[in-house]
């Protein structure tokens, strides 16, 4: 290093002022949009990374599955105050006439790119745990968390579609074993995010030697974890690990009981407070009759019945989250046609908000929303529904 007249040169002083290590500013994950107390009912968009999203009908306005579209929808949701964007992880479609679900973006890279182009909203990555080792997932998640300044979340799913597993040369495990595997996977993931030194991990399913990950996530102690298990093992896994649990809400009559059971189980078995989200599919028009006519046109008259039947068969055979009586076959097919099992909210903006208020009063903390046309749905939210939600005390 050159010294002029006993004084360091300006360049040398600049070099010495550079920190010797990166300084990470931690973020309390309970301050993030989906967990904080800013809004009584949290709002998320669902499945915009997949062609058709959760509407199995080849109608005008459906999600096309382009990057420009994903970015546009996420930025619109971010601008009007939505709290999260939640993707699905899909590797193949359900065939049928249009095979809409066959085109989708990989959630980790999709979420990271969106986080780099948004300001406040959280972006989740959905991961089928047998397909990605937790050491890899830990590093990918941390990268997204740092890109966003602490706005990343992970949606942990066990997987249920055997043809997708076959693409990776894997055989799907029995139902209880899937959640035993997911428990090990998530336990190691959290150790990698919080551990101070390399350590071995010797589970029944997962092994890791001298495992270590640096840097840590920005969220303290680690990013928001979400899960949608509704079977017995699925609920126990969620109660153990998740901050946010999806409830498969059937109707208004049973919603309060379902939500209470999920929260009570987490508190009683693990001493943990969790947030509960539901999925809703909104069809909103100026009059209730207009909404019902459009619902019938899309989800009955235009439905890709062959794809819906395959989704039903695969779900009932491989997912305990969708157990139905054979006599309810027709009713379940109709539910899958409208948002793939989401609770449908059909009517005017006032009726939609009334239903959302009822769900909130039943204990629901947030909703992941799907529409047939997301551009139209987000504009309806901005212009009509969100102002009514503010008046109802659901949004600040």
Steps between C-alpha positions, in 0.01 A plus 500: 500500500643838395526777761550860387675713757402264776130529410291228337385580148128561445469164320665316790271669752202397289621140496547494877148632553344204319351251754694177529176298524146534367263640760152349484216703651256249647121534468252362752286264291194597706534848351462367144173567311340158548569484874485859627194673647465763229191348340233287665460282189809427292475478121704290257475405136519129424648296214585771247811305396294235315306516174131510582582542870235300686233535232482192278314673218646645180324837525599851406695682771653187656861502625729436203819421690738769371764681700366842399161396636641365829692822558205721406263321737749498789577869460129586486438299817800667665382848402150459645623353829470122466713310749628201298522313173486121534590266210439131447772250410381303200711287267229366267134560426181299531461443124137544397410706196736793569758372756515848650707411807788361295665844465637654820801682643728349767405673828842581656638685198158651426465635855856635510450688173172649623656605830767693308227698319254572784506719810296358790322179407626159615568232240487133589660200336303177512723193525421129480754389757611165348620682186750745655754423773466735802863616468418629151164640608656683795744685275238580236263637764770714661593645162139603440473642852810717449387613155174623654623645828316230696176439305535135399280214620499125437197279451596144595296224334545123513378441144219276376525462119690173428559576131696809600719297735562248221647782289776521764542124521330490840218292644251677722500385863197395700309789650636493858856445374470811282449716808771318694733590215370859495562525876865400457536728198367805684692423819827497306399811305447698820828373649686619189337842531581540872808286573835652590722211391499207257321192631392156386137407455399135521131450442315195383459653154751785475875499564733798497869505596657814647202700373523878511349805329619860496366769493204470728161625387422864568177398672556415864512218588415377147250569217127448532406134455164404354329162457162379383475155659143423605524126578599383848875469424482817291348702782754364749785598266353847456448544875866409554665712233270751330436865581214511255267208426259466211158367596296317238179686574185329376231755582405775744323254731812294572767772464495617863547145629781420252693818580464456875615137486818592310593781739418296810707202383810713445459668838419182696758269345789739442420823684506689171274774366437464129316699237235329288439584134233370267471491123213687335401523135325828422247560224383860542262696277273806542202274574476159662328358193780623274753331729308172503460506122875552452580229755274257312655592164859444617479226760221290354443570131870552409665269753762252378314205647760238407777693680277558804412128517870411490579754771220353711620141449864582574412712803269249662743214436813677624406787731329456837413868483221416257295215641140496375205267512432332163152653507662847507692441176300752296521766770876456532550518124320834501721627785813398311372674189475827696841579646601134549323463831510861620199654670315695231379855568247594233316831490532877514794681665282551809416128517866400456605728788216371715629145450858605575383670820314184602812290446711746698252494787530120491872539578657502153817710475541518124383385158689389192282616212450365152295645216436390144655828380758635744542839331126555528489362855780722627340805339169413670687472829663840452190685385215339692582226748795641695318827587212290634745285697644814660147610596438153650816519710675218310777715351675808626 
